Amino acid sequence: MIERVLAYATPHARSSKLHGPSHWRRVASFGAQLARETAGADAHVVSIFAALHDMQRYSDGRDPHHGRRAAEVALNLQGIIFEATDEQLFLLVEALSQHVDGLVSEDPTIGTCWDADRLDLPRCGLQINPAMLSTAAAKRRIGAAG
C-alpha cells in the first residue's frame, strides 16, 4: 500500500528520511506485531494508518496539523487505495487526526496505531516514554510493566 500512497503524499513526505516511507514501513511492521498481541485491535486499520499517518507532512519539524490533513485525505482514498467499513474508517480517521496530540487511547485499534508510531521514536534520538504507550504489548516490547 505504501507505494500507492506515494502518489497522494506531499513532496516532503515522499522524500523525508525521518518521516517518509522507510518510517511508514517500520510503523507497519511494529503495528502488525502489536495487533497480533492486542485483543480487539483491527490489523487492517493499523496497516492503513501506518501508510497514511505522515503522508501529509510539510516538514520534519513542528507540523501539528499533518495528522488532520492525513485524515482528510484518507476519507478521499477509501475505495481507491484501500477498502474499509464505516467503523474501520471512523477508527482510522480518529487515529490519524489525533496521532500528533500526545494522547493515549483505551481503544485497542487506535492505541495500537499510536504505539506502532511511537515505537519508532528512537530514530529521532528520542526515548520512548512508557506512560505514552496505550497497549500492554508495546510496554512489554520496551521492557516496561504493562
C-alpha positions in Angstrom: 0.0 0.0 0.0 2.9 2.4 0.7 3.8 2.6 -3.0 0.2 3.5 -3.8 0.2 6.2 -1.1 3.2 8.0 -2.5 1.1 9.4 -5.3 -1.0 11.2 -2.7 1.8 12.2 -0.3 3.3 15.7 -0.1 6.7 16.1 -1.8 8.3 16.5 1.6 6.7 13.3 3.0 7.8 11.3 -0.1 11.4 12.3 0.3 11.8 12.6 4.1 14.4 10.4 5.7 12.8 11.0 9.1 9.1 10.8 8.5 9.0 9.2 5.0 8.3 5.8 3.5 11.0 3.9 5.5 9.4 5.2 8.7 6.0 4.1 7.4 7.3 0.6 6.8 8.7 0.3 10.3 5.4 1.6 11.7 3.6 -1.1 9.6 5.9 -3.8 11.0 5.5 -2.6 14.6 1.8 -2.3 14.1 1.4 -5.8 12.7 3.3 -7.2 15.7 1.3 -5.2 18.2 -2.0 -6.0 16.6 -1.3 -9.8 16.9 -0.8 -9.3 20.6 -3.6 -6.8 21.4 -7.0 -8.2 21.7 -9.6 -6.3 19.7 -7.0 -4.4 17.6 -8.0 -4.2 13.9 -4.9 -5.1 12.0 -6.3 -3.8 8.7 -6.9 -0.3 10.2 -3.4 -0.4 11.8 -1.8 -1.2 8.4 -3.6 1.6 6.7 -2.7 4.0 9.5 1.0 3.1 9.0 0.9 4.0 5.4 -1.0 7.3 5.8 -0.1 8.8 9.1 2.8 11.1 7.9 1.8 11.4 4.2 0.7 15.0 4.6 3.8 16.4 6.3 5.1 19.7 5.1 8.3 19.5 7.2 10.2 17.2 9.6 9.9 19.9 12.2 6.7 21.0 14.0 3.7 20.3 11.8 0.8 20.0 14.2 -1.9 19.6 11.6 -0.3 16.9 9.4 -2.5 14.2 11.1 -5.7 16.0 10.4 -4.6 16.6 6.8 -3.9 12.9 6.5 -7.3 12.1 7.9 -9.0 14.3 5.3 -7.0 12.6 2.5 -7.9 9.2 3.9 -11.6 9.9 3.5 -11.0 10.5 -0.2 -8.7 7.5 -0.7 -11.2 5.0 0.8 -12.3 2.8 -2.1 -9.3 4.0 -4.2 -6.3 2.6 -2.4 -7.9 0.8 0.5 -11.3 -0.6 1.5 -12.8 -0.1 5.0 -16.1 -0.5 6.7 -17.7 2.6 8.2 -16.5 1.5 11.6 -12.9 1.0 10.3 -12.9 4.3 8.6 -14.1 6.0 11.8 -11.2 4.4 13.8 -8.7 5.3 11.1 -9.8 9.0 10.9 -9.6 9.2 14.7 -6.2 7.6 14.9 -4.8 9.7 12.0 -6.2 13.1 13.1 -5.1 12.7 16.8 -1.8 10.9 16.5 0.1 14.1 16.9 -1.7 15.2 20.0 0.3 13.3 22.6 -2.6 11.1 23.8 -3.1 7.5 24.8 -6.2 5.5 24.0 -8.1 2.7 25.6 -9.4 1.7 22.1 -7.2 -1.2 21.1 -7.0 -0.2 17.4 -6.2 3.4 18.0 -3.8 2.6 20.8 -2.0 0.1 18.6 -1.7 2.7 15.8 -0.2 5.3 18.1 2.1 2.8 19.8 3.4 1.5 16.5 4.4 5.0 15.6 5.9 5.8 19.0 8.0 2.6 18.9 9.9 4.2 16.1 10.8 7.3 18.1 14.4 6.3 18.7 15.1 7.1 15.0 14.7 10.8 16.1 17.1 10.3 19.1 14.1 10.2 21.5 13.5 7.7 24.2 10.1 6.0 24.4 8.1 7.1 27.4 6.1 4.1 28.7 3.4 6.4 30.1 2.7 7.5 26.5 2.0 3.9 25.3 -1.5 2.6 25.1 -1.0 -1.1 24.8 0.5 -3.7 27.1 2.2 -5.2 24.1 4.1 -2.0 23.4 5.0 -1.6 27.0 6.3 -5.2 27.1 8.3 -4.6 23.9 10.3 -1.8 25.6 10.6 -3.7 28.9 8.1 -1.6 30.9 5.4 -3.1 33.1 2.2 -3.2 31.3 
